[in-house]
Amino acid sequence: MEYESLIGSWLTGPQPLNSGPDRFSNDGSPYFCFQLLSNVPYSRPGEEIYFICFREIVKVQTNFNGEYYGEHWMRHKRFVEYLEQLPKPLDHFIGDDQ
């Protein structure tokens, strides 16, 4: 993978939570989730940023001190542009037109 050297941890899903009909944590759509090797540039101490890649879009989820803090969405093309230009801050790549 071209950007493998940037990835610190990753997982794929959906992950079953139990054996019942509601066993998946989302709607059952496949995804690939990862964090960058080092913290996203300009992130605050205690902030974790996850990139959750679905078939059509990338969800950027932020947790702060272990609690859900917020989310943004971007197209795959913008996400690749973000990886290619690191270390510019993430907010240059998320917005209304993404």
Number of C-alpha atoms within 10 A of each C-alpha: 4 5 10 9 9 14 12 12 11 13 12 12 16 16 14 14 10 10 8 8 7 12 14 16 13 13 9 13 11 13 18 15 17 17 18 19 12 9 15 18 11 11 13 10 9 11 16 20 20 19 22 20 21 16 10 8 17 22 18 19 16 19 15 14 11 10 11 12 13 11 13 15 20 20 17 17 11 16 21 11 11 18 14 11 9 12 11 14 13 17 10 8 17 16 10 8 7 14
